Every structure is written in C-alpha cells, then in structure tokens.
Amino acid sequence: MFPKDPPNTSTYKEIDRFLESSIGDDCLIQDREAQLFVQWFNDVLRNKKSELVRTIFRRKIPIGSLSLPLYVTSSLVTELSPLILFLKSKATYRSLFFEEAEAHLHPRVQRILATALVKLANRGMPVWLTTHSDILFQQVNNLIKLHQHPKREQLMKTYGYVDEDAIDPKKVRAYQFRMQGQDTIITPLIPTENGFPAETFNEVLGHEVPHQRIPLNDSGQGEYTL
C-alpha cells in the first residue's frame, strides 16, 4: 500500500508546471491573482527553505498596486498552494493525502487537479483522496475510460492528453461512505467500462434535482429547480 522507499523527487517533475500553466493563461477562469501567485511562489522558493515553511502564509503577494498576505487572497490560491508547495519542495514523500481536494475550486480547475493527481499516481505516488465533487470524480472516470478506449490515441490528440493522463482502473480503488442509522457503511465500488458509479452522487443529480420543482407563484406558471 505504501512504497518501502519514497519516490524519487523526479516523480513530481513538471506536474507543478502543468498545474501552473493550466490555472494561468490556458484556463478560462483568467484568475490574474492565481497567475501572480505562481510567479511569487517561484520567487519565494529561491530563498531559504526554512524561511519558506515559517512565512509562506504571511508573505505578501503583489496584486496590482496592492500587496496582500496569502491568507486574504482568493480561495483558489490558498487551496492549491499546499499542493504546489508539495510538488516544488523537492522533498521525498511516501504518499499524498488530499482531503476535500475540490474545496473552493472552479469546476474547470477541479478537472485540472484530477488530471494532475492521476499523473502523480501513474508515476508511482500513492494518492489518497476524499471528495464530495461529482466533477472531480467524473474526471477520474473519464481518464479511466480513456485508458481502455479503442480510439485512445485519437482522443488524446483531440483533447490534449498525454499517455500518463489515462489511468488503468486496476490502479484505482474507490469507496462510498453512506450513513445507516448511527453507523457509517463503507462499500467498495466496482468499476465498469465507464469508471466507478457513484450512487450517492447519481441519486441527487439524476433523481432528486430533476424531480424537485417549486412553482414560482400560486398560479403555478413557471418553475425552478430547488
């Protein structure tokens, strides 16, 4: 389950740049603050590592004519900064634990993040992930389906993927947590040709959301989904 020896730091090589470029000019969010953070982060890493650990969240980032501490910047920046630090630190780790990885991230960035984590897993880094995001979960399913698709090469070229973005379902385990009375039942999910079916997500998206409609007024004219 855990590698006997930590993966070589080359395991992380270029994945940080993949994240940086994806949340920068190539991302439709156009989050200028995130792009400035990337530049700032690279500058900080040129300083002493010990200073970095102590001051990372107190250092100020130039945002236009202002300089803001990291803790008052956008959630996108603060949520991704620990992962970028992990990838850039050149330290060796036996595995990566990522709780609620989708927190505060734009849906497009969630897909980008899922692809980055698949890259890490394909390079031998065990990745443990908890999520409530059907977007992040579905992106992993997309990359599983890509791995075994008969038109894999054509699809990779069309959507800009590379070999390490597709993942063998044998390398992935998924578990569903469901409350049953006072207990939490953990059930392993069985992969299909489309990846792992997430029943708890599908129940809400496929049934509850489409079927719960509230009239906008007493006459019942016009409805919206609750």
N, C-alpha and C positions, 0 to 999 in steps of 0.2 A: 504493500500500500504506500509506504514511504520509501524513497530511494535510500540505499545504505549510505551513499555519499551524495552531497549536494551537487546539483547540476553545475556544470561549468558556467561562468558568467556569460560566455558566448551564447548561452541559451536565450538570453534576453536581447541579444544584439538586434538592433533595427526595429524591434517591436515598439520601443518608445517613439521612434521616428514615425512609425505607422500611425500611432495614436495622435501624435502632434500634427502631422500633415492632414489627418482626417478631421480633426476638430478645428483646423485652420481654414485656409482658402478653399479647400475642396469640400467643405461642409456647408450646406445651405443655411445653417444657423447664422453664419457670419458673426460669431461672437468675438468681437475685437478684443475683449478683455481676456478671453482664453488664449488668443494668439500672443498677446503681450506677456501673459503668464509663462508661456513656453519660452520666450526669449529671456525673461527674467530668471526662470529656473535654470537655464543653461549657464547664465552668468554666476548664479549662486554656487553651482556645483564646481566652478573653477576655484572657489575659495576653500578654506579648510573644512574637511568633512565634519569635524567635531562641532564647529560653529553652525554648520547647516542643521544638524539634529536639534540643537538648542534654540535656534532662532527662526526656523523655517516658517512658522506661523506668525511671527512678529515682524519679519522683514516686510518692507513696503514695495508694492508693485506700481510702476508708473502707468496711470490710466489717463491719457490725455494730459491735461495740465495738472492733474492731481497725483498724489502718491498715497495708495491705500494699503493698510495691512491685509494680509491674506485672509484673515478671519472675517473681514467685511466685504470681500469680493463675492462674485456670484457663486451659487451652489455648484454649478458645473465645474468651476475651477477648484473649489475646496474638496469636492468629492473625488476628482480624478488625481489630485496632487499626490496622495499616498501611493497610488499605483505607479505614477510616473517616477516618484522617488525610488520605489522598489526596483523599477526597470533600469534606472540610471545609476543606481548606487554602486554597481559592480560588486556588491556583496553576494555571497552564495547562500541560498536558502534551499531547504528540502521540499517545501511545498508553499502554495499560496492559498490562504483562506480569505474569501471575499464575501462579506455579509451584505445582503440587500444591495448588490452592485449597481442596480438601476437607480438608486435614490437620487432624486433631483436632476436626472439627466433627460435631455430632449430625446424623443423616440429614435431619431437618427443616430444619436451618439450611443444609445443603448445597443443598436445593431453593430456599430463600430467596435464597441467594447467587447461584445460577444465574440466577434471575429478575432480580436486581439487575444482573448483568453484561449480560444481554440488554437491559435498559433503557439501559445505557450505550452498547451497540453501536447501538441504534436511534436514539440521539441523536448519532451520528456519531463516537463514540470507538472507535478500533480496539482490540479486546481480544484479547490472545494468552494462551492458557490451556493448561496441561498438566494432565492428571488421570489417576488410576487409579480414579476413582469412577464406578461404573455409575449411581449415584443422580444425581449432578450431570449426567452425560452424558444420562441419560434425561429429566431435567427440560428440558434444552435441546431434546431431541427432542419433548417434549410441547408446548413453545411453538412449535416449527416446525409441528407438526401443527395446533395451534390456529389459526395464521395462515391455513391453507388449508382449514379445516374448514367445511362448508356451514352448520353451526349455530354458527358462531363467536360471534355476539352472545349467543346463549342460554347458551353455555358460559362466556363471560367473566362474565356476570351470576351464574351458578351458583357459580363458583369464585372470584369476587372479582378477576378480572384486569381490566386496562385495555388500551387499544389498543397501547401501547408494550411490553407484556409478550409479545405474539405477534411472532415474527420470520420474515421471508421467508427460505426456505432459500438463496436466491441471495446473501444477506448472510453466509452461514456457510460455512466450509471446515473439514473435519475430516480428520486424517491418523492412520493407525495405524502404530505402530512395532513391528516384530517382529524378533527375533533369528534370523539364519540363519547358522549357523556362527560365524565371528568378526565377521560384518558385521551392521549394523542396517539393515533394509529399511524404507523409508518409503513407504507406499502411501496415495494419496488415497482417501477413502471417497466412494461415490456415494450421494447422498440418495434415499430413496424417499418414498412418501406418509406413512410413519411416522417420517421423520427419517433419521439416519445409522445403519446397522447396524454395531455394534462387534463384530467376530468374536472378538477375543481375550477380551472380556467374556462373550459369549454361549457360548463353548466351556466356560468354567468354570461359569457359572450354569446353563446348560441341559443340560450333559452330565456334567462331572466331579463336581459337588456331588451331583446326584441319584443317580449311579451308584456312588459310593464309600461303602459302608456296612460297618461293622465290628461283628461280634457283641459284645454286652455280656458274654457269658460263653461257656464252652465248649459249652454245650448249644445255643447259637445263639438262645436266647429273648430277643427284644428287640434292636433295633438302633438305632444312632445314626449320624448322618451325620458323616463326618470332614471 
